[in-house]
Amino acid sequence: MLQESVIIQNKLGLHTRAAAKLVTLASKYESKIQLQYNNHLADCKSIMAIILLGVTKGITLNLMITGADELEARDAIVTLFNNRFDEAE
């Protein structure tokens, strides 16, 4: 299992468009991919689970990945977060 902290850097947080990008990316991997915020866990392959976290800019989340392709998944997802979901600021 890999764990990494990721910070929401884009202006609108994990809104529908950003959540859809995350779900599309996470769905490419076999690994179980989750985000933890406070005491809530969200499956990164479920858009509703991601949106229901209700996270905004500046929030730190715990990314947890378990599976055969966890390293590749982590690298891709961390890059997506670091690139602010390819949204202009």
C-alpha positions in Angstrom: 0.0 0.0 0.0 1.2 3.5 -0.9 0.1 6.6 0.8 0.8 10.2 -0.2 -0.5 13.6 0.8 -2.0 15.6 -2.0 -3.1 19.2 -1.9 -6.1 20.7 -3.8 -4.4 23.5 -5.7 -7.0 24.4 -8.3 -9.3 27.3 -7.7 -12.6 25.4 -7.7 -11.5 22.3 -5.7 -12.7 18.9 -6.6 -15.8 20.1 -8.6 -17.5 17.9 -11.2 -15.0 18.5 -14.1 -11.9 17.9 -11.9 -13.6 14.8 -10.3 -14.3 13.4 -13.7 -10.7 13.8 -14.7 -9.6 12.0 -11.5 -12.1 9.2 -12.1 -11.1 8.7 -15.7 -7.4 8.5 -14.7 -8.0 6.2 -11.7 -10.2 3.9 -13.8 -7.2 3.1 -16.1 -5.5 1.2 -13.2 -6.3 -2.1 -11.6 -5.2 -0.9 -8.1 -7.7 0.2 -5.4 -7.3 4.0 -5.3 -8.9 6.0 -2.5 -8.8 9.5 -1.1 -9.2 10.2 2.6 -10.4 13.5 4.0 -11.1 13.7 7.7 -12.8 10.4 8.5 -14.3 9.9 5.0 -12.9 7.5 2.4 -13.8 8.0 -1.3 -13.2 5.5 -4.1 -11.4 7.4 -6.9 -13.2 5.4 -9.5 -16.6 6.8 -8.3 -17.4 10.4 -9.3 -20.2 10.7 -6.7 -17.8 9.6 -3.9 -15.2 12.2 -5.0 -17.8 15.0 -5.3 -19.3 14.2 -1.9 -16.0 14.8 -0.2 -16.7 18.5 -0.8 -13.1 19.5 -0.8 -12.0 23.0 -1.8 -8.7 24.7 -2.6 -6.0 24.3 0.0 -7.3 21.1 1.5 -4.8 18.3 2.0 -6.0 14.7 1.3 -4.4 11.4 1.9 -4.1 9.3 -1.3 -4.0 5.6 -0.7 -3.3 3.1 -3.4 -3.1 -0.7 -3.2 -2.4 -3.1 -6.1 0.0 -4.3 -8.8 0.2 -1.0 -10.6 0.2 1.2 -7.5 3.4 3.0 -8.4 2.3 4.1 -11.9 -1.1 5.1 -10.5 0.4 7.2 -7.8 2.7 9.0 -10.1 -0.1 9.8 -12.6 -2.6 10.9 -9.9 0.0 13.1 -8.0 0.9 14.7 -11.4 -2.8 15.4 -12.0 -3.1 17.1 -8.6 0.1 19.0 -9.0 -1.0 20.3 -12.5 -4.2 21.6 -10.9 -6.3 19.2 -13.0 -5.1 21.2 -16.1 -7.2 24.1 -15.1 -6.1 27.7 -15.5 -5.8 29.6 -12.3 
